[in-house]
């Protein structure tokens, strides 16, 4: 498999997204090249579930062959680790490892580890170098763009920063270990990229969905390259989410509310899939999209083994009240408005910052 490289422009100098197979074994060389030095202390923060597959051990060996000081720390699996308690524990790990302003924190795992490790890197000593090494399909979206955060009990990603990585090293061979449902969760963000910016990608995912769910490496690498490029192009225009970057939140206003209401029991990709369906129905209600667009999206997500309906416990009047309250607390809300990214058609969306609550209730009540 050929290695794919995508350049990301940022105000801090830019970085590369490197996609290929067997890259973790060469992590030390890639990291030294990205930093322009091999003298930094390195702290690898990884999802504890990865120990069974040997990925933390492989990365540690590759880094120790190049860097003089390498430390590894496990993070408990699950969205619950994106917390102040875990951040504080990791600050102590940074001190114990002797990290200074020239050091590097590496995130090895999915989006949870990337967000948490990135938040720690952004805030420890007012910012140290940060590297993403995703091992899930879902993390192809969160690993690019420099948005890092932890959660509060009141909502998802409410405490965070913009802190661009120095490198994203995406070893697609790690995706072999993912169960089918985890692949499906990752495909939700790729479908999102198709809906907001690339109808051709959207159709391609529909054509190759079965092979992508079974883990075809070559097709997965092709998907990641195109989907990551879409994210990179949007971030290059609007690095700090003051304009067009907001379209990346399609499906996330409702999706994040579902995640918060479910207290992390529902995976991010599944919640976003449901959010995309209901937000497209909202676009139909407001005359922006045609009914067939909503139905096509729902059919595509179903074929990818993703849910398209609210969980039963959130379909009641009380459940909808909770979701709307959570949406008003979302970090995208301005003065507690209900803000949504709504599609006009596959490949074209627009931002609406103050949708009437009654419209949202009507859509959420339709099952």
C-alpha positions, -999 to 999 in steps of 0.1 A, spaced: 0 0 0 13 34 -9 17 60 18 -6 90 15 4 124 28 -19 154 33 -5 188 42 -24 209 67 -18 246 68 -21 263 102 -12 296 118 15 278 138 33 264 108 13 234 96 16 196 98 12 164 79 -14 137 80 4 104 70 -18 75 60 -5 40 54 0 5 67 27 -5 93 35 31 103 35 26 141 68 6 138 84 37 122 68 62 146 102 74 160 114 84 126 82 101 116 81 120 149 117 131 147 111 143 111 80 163 121 98 179 151 131 185 133 148 169 163 150 137 183 160 153 216 125 158 231 110 138 260 80 119 249 49 109 268 25 84 251 -11 84 264 -30 54 251 -64 37 255 -59 8 279 -78 -15 255 -49 -13 230 -26 -33 253 -42 -65 241 -32 -57 205 4 -47 213 1 -12 199 14 7 229 44 -17 231 51 -12 194 50 25 196 72 27 227 98 5 211 98 26 179 101 58 199 128 45 222 150 36 192 151 74 183 143 95 214 162 95 247 132 97 271 100 78 264 72 72 289 38 56 284 6 60 305 -27 41 300 -61 59 300 -92 40 310 -115 33 280 -147 52 275 -160 87 272 -159 90 310 -122 95 308 -126 129 291 -128 145 326 -111 169 350 -101 140 371 -82 122 343 -67 155 331 -53 161 366 -39 126 368 -22 131 334 -7 165 345 10 146 373 22 120 348 37 149 328 56 161 358 67 126 367 80 121 332 100 153 334 82 170 305 91 206 297 80 231 270 99 212 243 84 178 251 58 159 231 25 142 242 14 115 218 -23 104 217 -26 67 207 -62 55 204 -95 69 193 -112 103 196 -115 102 234 -78 98 239 -70 124 212 -93 150 228 -80 143 263 -43 141 254 -47 172 232 -63 191 260 -35 182 284 -9 191 258 -26 225 251 -27 234 288 4 218 304 30 246 308 8 267 285 13 242 256 36 214 246 40 196 213 12 172 204 10 142 180 -21 121 170 -18 84 163 -54 73 156 -63 36 159 -101 39 151 -119 49 120 -140 74 138 -109 94 149 -101 104 113 -124 134 119 -113 144 154 -76 139 149 -74 168 123 -81 204 130 -67 210 165 -99 210 185 -92 194 219 -115 192 249 -128 175 280 -164 170 291 -185 184 320 -215 166 335 -236 193 319 -224 187 283 -198 174 259 -165 192 250 -175 223 271 -139 229 283 -113 230 255 -88 247 233 -74 249 198 -41 231 197 -29 218 164 -8 186 164 27 184 149 18 152 131 -11 128 125 2 93 119 -26 71 107 -16 34 106 -46 17 89 -33 -18 99 -45 -10 134 -81 -8 121 -81 -46 115 -88 -51 152 -120 -30 151 -153 -48 155 -179 -41 128 -199 -17 149 -168 4 155 -162 6 118 -198 17 113 -193 44 139 -163 57 120 -182 57 87 -207 81 102 -182 109 101 -172 101 66 -208 102 55 -210 136 72 -181 148 51 -199 136 19 -232 153 29 -215 187 37 -190 189 8 -187 159 -16 -217 141 -31 -192 118 -50 -177 106 -17 -212 101 -3 -221 79 -33 -188 60 -32 -193 51 5 -228 38 -4 -213 16 -32 -184 2 -10 -202 1 24 -201 -37 27 -163 -39 20 -156 -9 43 -175 -26 71 -155 -58 67 -122 -38 69 -108 -38 33 -75 -19 39 -70 -4 5 -106 9 3 -103 22 39 -71 40 30 -88 56 0 -118 66 22 -95 81 49 -75 101 23 -105 117 7 -124 122 40 -94 137 57 -87 160 27 -122 174 30 -117 182 67 -82 197 59 -96 219 32 -123 233 55 -99 238 84 -74 256 62 -100 282 54 -113 286 90 -89 272 116 -107 285 147 -143 279 137 -154 315 131 -171 307 98 -173 279 73 -158 253 97 -191 253 115 -205 230 87 -184 202 102 -210 202 130 -237 187 108 -255 161 129 -237 172 160 -262 195 176 -287 167 181 -259 141 182 -241 157 212 -273 161 230 -281 124 226 -246 115 238 -250 137 269 -285 123 276 -272 88 273 -242 95 296 -217 81 271 -236 48 266 -241 56 229 -210 58 207 -203 92 190 -207 79 155 -241 64 162 -253 96 179 -241 117 150 -259 93 125 -292 99 143 -285 136 145 -279 138 107 -312 121 100 -332 144 123 -314 176 112 -321 167 76 -358 162 85 -355 197 100 -342 210 67 -372 193 49 -396 209 74 -382 244 66 -383 238 28 -345 236 24 -342 200 14 -365 175 -4 -380 145 14 -361 121 -8 -328 135 5 -337 127 41 -349 92 30 -317 85 10 -295 95 39 -315 74 63 -313 44 39 -275 48 35 -269 50 73 -291 19 78 -271 0 52 -239 9 72 -254 -6 104 -260 28 120 -291 38 140 -314 64 126 -340 68 153 -339 83 188 -333 58 216 -368 48 229 -361 64 263 -357 98 246 -388 96 224 -411 108 252 -420 144 259 -396 144 289 -369 129 267 -373 156 241 -373 183 268 -340 170 280 -325 170 245 -336 206 238 -322 217 271 -289 200 263 -288 216 228 -292 251 243 -262 244 265 -241 232 235 -209 252 229 -222 262 195 -253 278 209 -252 316 211 -275 331 239 -290 296 242 -302 296 206 -308 263 187 -282 263 160 -280 237 132 -262 228 100 -290 219 75 -285 203 41 -300 216 9 -289 185 -9 -262 159 -6 -229 178 -9 -244 212 1 -253 226 36 -258 259 53 -257 271 89 -289 283 106 -282 299 140 -317 303 155 -342 276 145 -376 278 163 -379 254 192 -413 242 179 -397 230 147 -372 210 166 -399 195 188 -419 186 158 -390 168 141 -379 150 172 -415 138 178 -416 121 143 -406 84 145 
